[in-house]
């Protein structure tokens, strides 16, 4: 005869402040810093505005991170932003975030970072090139780069199913390595800088316009606002994923203190590095060289000027380290959102259980499967164009949730309160809203599909909510074990 026993199985607080900070910084730094400055330069025209955009992005990110500190201290639970939205609004708003997160935000980023790893690995191992088509099944071609990206995602998923210790080790090691490598690149870049290049780049000061050859063509009227918002897409995307640390709140030591601190330290470090990297670009490359870098690979072109013929290999290795560590952080943290959604009956039930290593292994594998499909589809690039608009909407809602919860739940202890409240949170909401409205007006081909992905979650929510199977009454973080 079988007996039923309830076995306690919960997340283990294994991440220190350093580990949590490495999650923040490592998830933010991928391949974007080596690529997006080309498009930004084409859209703003001058060195002054290029640097201002990166500083402005960094300030916005820091404000958001400091604001999230209050929410993370109030709700130090797995799921992070999903939990904050549910508590401030309702399950529907939280589900729309979770749905968008699974459909495109997290999995699309994982796929894109995986393919970026493969593309730069092809510099050293040409057989891994996206031009090496290994299968043609009629409706699509499968390249070695796509297969390599899937292998990477599967490997990192497997590592993270082994337990927090393994994923934490990879994250901290690779993030520290890429931070050191970036500092080295910046230092060697300034050492190799030519005074003439720097002076020439700053000769136009803070002129704002579209760079056409050597001429900056000023924008007219409201088009300037659209160009500003469009140029920020690159810097915002490169600075995104800082909130991933909130998803693993249940596994951080002293979360009420360390989540807020890790958000601050991680975003500050990355902001300083990103700004310094772009100053280095301006010291070694002309504005035209940055704007017209082959395939927008500014980092590769800068490395060639700094290190000569070995520059391509050096930057390729740096990018492989960077994207490897970035994807580990994304994979590790993403599954915790699905875990919490599953506990609410709004995701696959199996994703709401922990394996013997106290990690949501089924959520990790479901995430792996969909990210791999996006790798094969070749459409992840289009999906990523929709991400920033969608992400900003949920950031705005989440930070507005601070005001709602102060009125709605004044009784909840707040060990940490949003820095600069209410001025800085309001500033973020206004600035992000202006960017969203500008993108909606001037880049509808990106924003409306992104909005469509979010709204598609509404019928899915009601279908799941009204037709879901009855879930056994098992307390959170517990499993039924049949003996």
N, C-alpha and C positions, 0 to 999 in steps of 0.2 A: 504494500500500500504506500502511495506517495504522501509525503508530508510537505506542507508549505512553510517556508521560513523566509523571513525578510532580512536580507543582508544589507547592512549599511554600506553604501558606496558613494563617496562624495569627492569633490575636487580637493586636491591637496595644495596648501599654500606654499609653493616651492619657488616662486619668483621673488628675488630680492629687489631693492630699489635699482641697482645697476642692471639687473636682468630686464626689469620693466622699462627702463630708459632705453635699453638696446632694442626692445620691441618697438618703441615709438620711432626711434631714429632709423632702425633697420627697415621697418615697413615703409617709411617715407622715401628713403634713398634707393632708387632702382636705376633705371636707365635715363629717366627724364632729364636730369641735370646735364647730361652729355648730348642732348638732342634738341630740346625745345627752344633754346636761345636763338636758334636760326630763324624760326618762324616769328618769334617775338621781335627780333631785330628788324625783320622785313616790315612789320606792322607799326613799329614806333619810330624807327629811323635813326635815333640818336643814342649815344652811350648813356647820357643822363637819364633818359626815360627807361632804358633797359634796366639800369640799376634800381631806379625808383620802383619799377614794377615788382622786382624781386623783394625789395624792402617792404613794400606795401603788402605783398602776399604774406611775407613773414610776420608782419605785425598783425594782420587779420588772423593768421593761424595761431599765433600766440594768444590773442584775445579769446579765440574760441577754446583753446586748450585750457586756459585759466578759468574760463566759465564752466567747462565740463568738470573741473575739479570739484565744484560744489555738488553736482549731481552724482559723481562717482563716490563721494564721501557719504552721501545720503543712501545710495543704493549700491553697495559694494558686492554686486552679484554678477554671475556669468550672464553675458548677453549685452551688457553696457547700454549702448544707445537704444536698442530695442526696448529695454526695461524702462529707460527714462521716458520714452515716448508713450509707452503704455500707462505709466503712472501719471504723466502730465495730461494726457488726452484720453485715449481709449484704445482697446485692442485693435481696431481697424487701422488707425494711423500707425501703430506699431507693426502690424502685419504688412502694410504697404512698404515700410522701410525694409522689413525682413525679406519680403518678396523681391524687391528691387535689389537688395543686397545679394541674394542668391542668384537671381536671373542675370545680373550684369555687373553690379558694382564690384563685388569681391571676386567672383569666378571669372569675369571678363578681364579684370586686372591680373589675376593669376595666370590666365592664358597668355595675355600680352607680354607679361614679364618673362614667362617661360620661353616664348618665341624670341624675345630679345636676347635671352641667354644663348639660344641656339645660333642666332645670327652672328653674335660676336665670337662664339666658339668656332664658327666657320672660318674666321680669320686664321686660326691656328690649325684647325682640322677642316680643310676644304670640303671633305665628303659630307659634312653636316649642313652644307649650304641649302638655302630654300630653293636654289636652282636645280638641286639634285632631286629630281622627281623619281620616287621609287615605286609608285603605284598610280595607275590611272584607271579609275573605276567608272569612267564615263561622265558622271555628273560632277565629279571633283577629282583633283589631282592631289596626291599626298606626297609631301616633300620630306626629306631627311630632317629638316629643321622642325617640322611639325611633330615628327616621331620623337625627336630628341627632347622637345619641350614636354611632351606627354610622359616620357620616361622620367624626366626631372620631377614633374608634378607627382607621379606615382611614387617615386623614391622618397620624396620629402613627406608625402602623406604617410607612407609606411613607417618612416622614422618617427613621426609624431604619434602614431598609434602605439609605439613602444613605451610611451610615457613622457611626462613633462621633462624629465632630466635630459633626455636625448635632444628634444626640440630646443630646449633652453640652451644647451651647450652649443649647438650649431648657430643659434641666433646670436648669442653673445660673442662667440669667436668670429663669425663672419662680419658682424657689424663693427666690432673693434678693428678688424683688419681693413675694412673698406674706409672707415674713418681715417685710419692712419695713412692709407693709400691716397685718399683725397687730399689730406694735409700735405703729403709729399708732392703730389701733382701741383698744388697751389704754390708751394715754396719753390720748386724747380721752375715753375712757370714764371714767377716774378724774377728769378735769377736770370732767366733767358730772355727777359723782356727787352724790347727796344724802345728807347725814349721817344723816337720819332713816331712809332706806331701809337703809343699811348697819347701823345700830343695831338696827332691827327684825328684820332677817334673822338677826343673831347673838344675838338675845334668847333663842333656844332652845338656844344653845350646841351641844352634841354629842348632843342627843337623837336616838335612832334608831328610826324607825318609818315607816309608810306615811303620806304626806301626804294628808289628807282635808279639803279646804277649808283652814281655818286651824288644823286640829288634827292633831297627829302621833299616830297610833295605834300604840303599841308592838307589836312582834312578840313572839310567845310561843314559848319553847323553841327547837327546832332550826330553826324557820322563819326566825329571824334570820340564820342562816348562808346559807340559800337566798336570802334577799333580798339579802344582801351580795354573793353570787356573781352573782346576776341583775343587780344594779345595775352590777357591774364589766364586764359584757359590752360596754356602750357605750364605756367608757374604754379597755378592752383593744382593741376593734376600731379605735378612733381612733388608738391607739398602735401598731398592727400595721404590718407591711411594713418595719420597720427592718432586717430581715435581707436585703433585696433587694440590698444592696451586695455581699454575699458571692457572689451569682450571677455577678457580672462581675469576679471576682477576677483572671482572666487578662488583664484590660484596665486594671488599676490600676498606676500607677507605684509601685515598691517595695511590693508588696502585703503582705509580711510585717510591715511597719510601719504602712502607711497604712490598711489595712482596720480594724485594731483601733482606731486613733485616730479614724477617721471614724465608727465605730459609737459610740464614747464621745461625741464632740463632737455628732454628730447627735441622738442620743437625749437628751442633756442639754439641748440647745437647745430641743427640742420639749417636753420635760417642763416646763421653766421657762415656756415660752409658754403651754402648756395650763393650768398652774396659775394664771398671771397672768390669763389670759382669763376663767377662772371666778371669780376674785376680782373682776374687772371686772363680770361679770354681777351678782354680789351687791351691787355698789356702785350699780348703776343700775336694777335690777329687784327686785321683791319675790319671795319664794320662790314665791308663788302664780303670779306672772307668769312665772317661769321654768318652773314645772311645767305651766302651761296655755298656753304659747306656741302660736300657731296652727300646726298641722302640725308641732309640735315645733321650729319654726325660731327658736330662741332668739337666734341671731345677728342675724336680721332685726329682731326686736322690740327688741333692745338698740340696734341702729343707728338705728332710728326715734327712740328716746328721746335718743340722742346727737346725731344730725344733723337731726332733724326729718323733713320730707317727702322729703328727698333720701336719707334713710337706706337705703331699700329699694334704690335704684339703686346706692349705694356698696357695700353688702354683696353685691349681686348680682354686681357687677364683681369684687369680692374673691374671691367663690366661683368665678367662672368662671376667674380666674387660678389659684386654688388647685387646682381639680379638673383643669384643663388640665395643669399641671405635675405633679400627682400621677399622672395617667394616663400621662404620658410616661415617668416613672420606672418604673412597673409594666410597661409594654409593653417598654421597653428591656431590663430585667433578666430578665423572665420567660423569654424565648426561650433564654437561656443554659442554663437547666435542661433544656429539651427537647433542646438540642444535645448535652449530656453524656449524657442518657438514650439518645439515638439512637446515640451512639458505643458504648454498651453493648448495642446491639441491642434496646432496650426502648421505643423510640418510632419514629415514622415515619422511615425511613432518610434521607429527603431533609432532615430537620431537622438532621442531623449534618454538614452541609456549610456552608462559608462562601462568600459571594459575592465578587465582585471588590473590594468595599469592606471585606472582612474582618469581616463580620457574618453571623449565621445567619438569612438572609432568609426561608428556607422555614419555619423555626420561628416567625418573627415573623408570617408570613401564616397559618399554621395556628392560632396563638393568636388572631389577629384574627378568623378565621372563627368559631371557637367562641364567643368573647366576643360577636360580633355576633348569633349565634343566641340566646344568653342574653338579649341586649337585646330581641330580637323576642319571645321566649317570655313575657316579663313575670314569669318565675319567679325571677329573680336575687335578688329581695328575700327569698324563702323560703330560697334557698341560702345567703345571707349569714348567716341566723340559725344555720346549722349550722357556720359557719366557725370561730368562736372556740374551741369545744370541740375541733375537729379540729386547729387550729393549736397549741393548748396541748399536746395529746398529743405532737406532733412536736417542740415546743420541749423538753418534758420528756425525751424520748428522746435528743435531740441533746445536751443539757447532761449527761445521765447518760453519754453517750458519752465525755466528757472523762475520767471515772474509768476507763472500760473501756480507752480508748486508752493511758492512763498505765500500766496494767498489761500490756496486750496489745502495745503498741509503744513501750516506754521509750526505744528507740534513735533515734526521730525527733527531729530538732532542734526545740526549742520557743523561738523567738526572743522570744515573749511568752507568759507563763503567766497563767491565769485569776486575776483579782484576787480576793483573799479566799479562795482555794482552801484547804481544801474547804468552809469554812463557808458562804460566799455561794452557791455553786452548789447545795449541799444545801438551803439556805433557799429558793431559787427552786423546786427540785423539789418540796419539801414544800408550799409555798404554792400553786403551780400545780396540784398533785395534789388539794389540798383544794377548790380552785375547780372542778376537773373533776368530782370526786365529787359536789359540791353541785349542779352543773348537771345531772348525770346523774339525781340524785334528784328535784330540784324542777322541772326543765325538760325532761322526757323527750321532748316533742314536737319539741324542737330537737336534743337531743343524740343520740338514737337514729338519726334519719335521717343525721346527720353521721357517726356511727360506721358506719352502713350504707354510706355512700359510700366510706369507707376500706376496709372489708372486701370490697366489691365488686371492689376491685383485686386480691384474691388469685386468683380464677379467671382474671381477665384476665392477670395475671402469668404463670401457668402455661400459659395458652393461647399467649401471645406467646413465652414462653421455649422451649416445646417445639415450637412450630410455625413459628417465625420462619424467614425465608429465610436462606440462607448469606450472610454478609457478606464482601465482598472484604477481603483482608488489606491494608488501607491504614492506615498509622500515624496516630495522632491528629493532627488539625489539618492533614491533607494530603488532596488530592483527586487522582483520576485524570483526566488531561486527554487526550482523544483528538485527535490531530492528523491 
